[in-house]
Amino acid sequence: MKFKYTDFHLHSSWSDDIVDVGPSFEDYLSIAEENEINICFLEHYEIYQVESFEDHPFSVNSVEDYLEELDKIKENYDFVLSGLEVDYYHHKADQIREFMDDYEKQLDFVAGSMHEPILDYPITQRDKLYQLMENWTITQIVDEFFTHSEHMIKSQIFKNICHIDTIFRYINKLDIKPPPECDCSDERILELGKLCIKNKIGIEYNLSGVKFPIGRSFPSKDVIMQLKKEGARIFVGSDSHFVPYFQEQIKNVKDAYKLLESV
């Protein structure tokens, strides 16, 4: 790549959560070039959502269309990577594996993620989380997240995993307070990270938590540094959904790499 550092986690209107208001690929280019940072578009690909909703970006258009659009950008900009953030569903593991077999080599970077440990209830959406809590306890929800995350890692479908503790975006002492019996400890997150190391899977240092009640990265600085010391392969992502936020986070992304390099 052209520049020393890479922000591995940007979203455009190809992602379903900002399809109607999201930026285009081109909107990011001049800022990235001016600030000398490589960028990777890591759009949401949720196979269950793609199959269920006709208006999902990857239902309206194909992965081939996505790759073709990005390839045209990459012809003129040598600091752009094509990627996908692929959601893991335990009951669709074989189907996801087939998808990866078809497309992984055509993409520059792919990372798995966990948003729906309980189907139809993304834990990164507060309203969905509250709906889920009508029938599930917070402890059960957190346990399901970690159980399914372990399945995802052990499946070895992905070489990289995003925001390994994103369950705590809203479930934390500053927002939806977990009960005393709910294990929200750093040690639990570290064990998940160590499982990634064991399976030779890269771990994201996701900086987006500052936007949410948790007010920290996913995982925290202390956890990511401990995992780095234990041999983890780390990639950094701002998880930008809009250009102004990306621009604000460029310095933080570079600083995160410098911090990791100090270990």
C-alpha positions in Angstrom: 0.0 0.0 0.0 1.0 3.6 -0.6 1.0 4.8 3.0 2.4 3.4 6.3 -0.9 3.2 8.2 -4.3 1.8 7.2 -7.8 2.4 8.6 -9.3 -1.0 7.9 -12.9 -0.2 8.8 -14.9 2.3 6.7 -18.5 2.1 5.6 -20.3 3.7 2.6 -23.8 3.6 1.3 -23.2 -0.1 0.5 -23.8 -0.8 4.2 -27.4 -1.4 5.2 -27.3 0.8 8.2 -26.5 3.9 6.1 -27.7 2.9 2.7 -29.9 5.9 2.2 -27.7 8.6 3.8 -24.2 7.1 3.6 -21.2 8.6 1.7 -19.9 7.2 -1.5 -16.4 5.7 -1.9 -15.3 8.9 -3.6 -16.3 11.0 -0.7 -13.4 9.6 1.4 -10.6 9.7 -1.2 -9.3 13.3 -1.0 -9.2 13.3 2.8 -7.4 9.9 2.9 -4.9 11.0 0.4 -4.3 14.4 2.0 -3.7 12.7 5.4 -1.6 9.9 3.9 -3.6 7.0 5.2 -4.8 3.8 3.4 -8.4 3.0 3.6 -10.4 -0.3 3.5 -14.1 -0.3 2.8 -15.4 -3.0 5.1 -19.1 -3.0 4.2 -21.7 -5.0 6.2 -22.5 -8.4 4.6 -25.1 -10.1 6.7 -26.1 -13.3 4.8 -29.4 -13.6 6.8 -30.3 -10.0 6.2 -29.4 -10.3 2.5 -31.7 -13.3 2.1 -34.5 -11.7 4.2 -34.8 -8.1 2.9 -35.1 -7.2 -0.7 -33.8 -3.6 0.0 -30.5 -4.7 1.5 -27.7 -3.2 -0.6 -26.3 -6.7 -1.4 -29.8 -7.9 -2.4 -30.3 -5.0 -4.8 -26.8 -5.4 -6.2 -24.4 -8.3 -6.2 -21.0 -8.6 -4.6 -19.6 -8.6 -8.2 -21.2 -5.1 -8.6 -19.5 -4.0 -5.4 -16.1 -5.3 -6.5 -16.4 -3.8 -9.9 -17.2 -0.3 -8.5 -14.3 -0.5 -6.2 -11.9 -1.9 -8.8 -12.6 1.3 -10.9 -11.6 3.4 -7.9 -8.5 1.3 -7.2 -7.2 1.8 -10.8 -6.5 5.4 -9.9 -6.0 5.3 -6.1 -3.4 2.9 -4.8 -4.3 3.4 -1.1 -7.8 1.8 -1.3 -8.7 -1.7 -0.3 -11.8 -3.7 -1.0 -13.3 -5.5 2.0 -16.3 -7.0 3.7 -17.4 -7.3 7.3 -19.2 -10.6 7.2 -21.7 -11.4 10.0 -21.5 -14.8 11.5 -24.6 -16.9 12.1 -24.0 -20.3 13.8 -26.8 -22.0 11.9 -25.5 -20.7 8.6 -21.8 -21.5 9.1 -21.6 -23.8 6.1 -23.3 -21.3 3.9 -20.9 -18.5 5.1 -18.0 -20.8 4.5 -19.1 -21.3 0.9 -19.5 -17.6 0.5 -16.0 -17.1 1.7 -14.7 -19.8 -0.7 -16.3 -17.9 -3.6 -15.2 -14.3 -2.7 -12.4 -14.2 -0.2 -9.7 -14.2 -2.9 -11.4 -11.4 -4.8 -11.3 -9.1 -1.8 -8.3 -7.4 -0.2 -9.5 -7.9 3.4 -12.4 -9.7 5.1 -13.3 -9.8 8.8 -16.0 -11.6 10.6 -18.3 -10.0 13.2 -21.0 -10.8 15.7 -24.1 -8.6 15.7 -27.0 -11.0 16.1 -26.2 -13.8 18.5 -29.9 -14.0 18.8 -31.5 -13.8 15.4 -33.4 -10.6 14.5 -32.0 -8.7 17.5 -28.8 -6.9 16.7 -27.2 -6.1 20.0 -25.6 -2.9 18.5 -29.1 -1.4 18.2 -30.5 -0.1 21.5 -34.1 -0.5 20.6 -33.6 -4.1 19.5 -31.7 -4.8 22.7 -34.6 -3.5 24.8 -37.0 -5.7 22.8 -34.8 -8.7 23.4 -34.7 -7.9 27.2 -38.4 -8.5 27.3 -37.7 -12.2 27.1 -34.0 -12.6 27.9 -32.0 -11.5 30.9 -28.9 -9.3 30.4 -26.8 -12.2 31.6 -28.3 -14.6 29.0 -27.7 -12.0 26.2 -24.1 -11.5 27.2 -23.5 -15.2 27.5 -25.0 -15.8 24.1 -22.7 -13.2 22.5 -19.6 -14.8 24.0 -20.8 -18.4 23.1 -21.5 -17.5 19.5 -18.3 -15.5 19.3 -16.4 -18.6 20.4 -18.2 -20.6 17.7 -17.2 -18.0 15.1 -13.5 -18.0 16.1 -13.3 -21.8 16.4 -15.0 -22.2 12.9 -11.8 -20.6 11.4 -13.9 -19.2 8.6 -12.4 -15.8 9.1 -8.7 -14.7 9.3 -9.8 -11.5 11.1 -12.5 -10.6 13.7 -14.0 -7.1 14.3 -14.8 -5.5 17.7 -14.7 -8.7 19.8 -16.6 -7.1 22.8 -19.1 -4.9 21.0 -21.8 -6.4 23.2 -20.8 -3.8 25.7 -21.7 -0.9 23.5 -24.9 -0.4 25.5 -24.6 -3.0 28.2 -22.3 -1.3 30.7 -22.3 0.7 33.9 -22.9 4.0 32.1 -26.1 2.8 30.2 -27.9 -0.5 30.5 -26.4 -1.7 33.8 -25.6 -5.4 34.0 -26.5 -7.2 37.2 -23.7 -8.4 39.6 -23.9 -11.9 38.3 -23.2 -10.9 34.7 -19.6 -11.5 33.7 -18.5 -8.3 31.9 -14.9 -8.6 33.0 -11.8 -7.8 31.0 -10.7 -11.4 31.8 -13.6 -12.7 29.7 -12.7 -10.5 26.8 -9.0 -11.5 27.1 -10.0 -15.2 26.9 -11.8 -14.5 23.6 -8.8 -12.6 22.3 -6.5 -15.5 23.4 -8.7 -17.8 21.4 -8.1 -15.6 18.4 -4.4 -15.9 18.9 -4.6 -19.6 19.3 -6.5 -19.8 16.0 -4.2 -17.3 14.3 -7.0 -14.8 13.8 -6.4 -11.0 13.6 -8.1 -8.9 16.2 -9.5 -5.4 15.5 -8.7 -2.4 17.7 -12.0 -0.7 16.9 -12.0 3.0 17.9 -15.7 3.6 17.5 -16.7 3.0 21.1 -16.1 6.7 22.0 -19.4 7.5 20.2 -21.4 5.3 22.5 -22.1 5.1 26.2 -19.2 2.7 26.8 -16.9 5.6 25.9 -13.9 3.4 25.0 -12.5 1.3 22.2 -13.5 -2.3 21.4 -11.6 -3.9 23.2 -10.2 -1.4 25.7 -6.7 -0.1 25.4 -5.6 -2.2 28.4 -7.0 -5.4 26.8 -5.6 -4.7 23.4 -2.1 -4.0 24.8 -2.2 -7.2 26.8 -3.2 -9.2 23.7 -0.5 -7.5 21.7 2.1 -8.6 24.3 0.8 -12.1 24.0 1.4 -12.2 20.3 -1.9 -11.0 18.8 -2.0 -9.7 15.2 -3.9 -6.4 15.5 -5.5 -4.2 12.8 -7.0 -0.8 13.5 -10.4 0.5 12.4 -12.3 3.7 13.0 -15.6 2.0 12.0 -16.5 5.3 10.2 -19.9 5.5 8.7 -19.6 9.2 7.7 -16.7 11.3 6.3 -16.5 13.9 9.1 -16.0 11.2 11.7 -13.4 9.5 9.6 -11.5 12.8 9.3 -11.6 13.2 13.1 -10.3 9.7 13.7 -7.3 9.7 11.3 -4.9 11.0 14.0 -6.3 8.5 16.5 -5.9 5.6 14.1 -2.2 6.5 13.5 -1.7 7.0 17.2 -3.2 3.5 17.8 -0.6 2.0 15.5 2.2 3.9 17.1 1.0 2.6 20.5 1.0 -1.0 19.2 4.4 -0.5 17.7 5.7 0.4 21.1 5.1 -3.1 22.5 
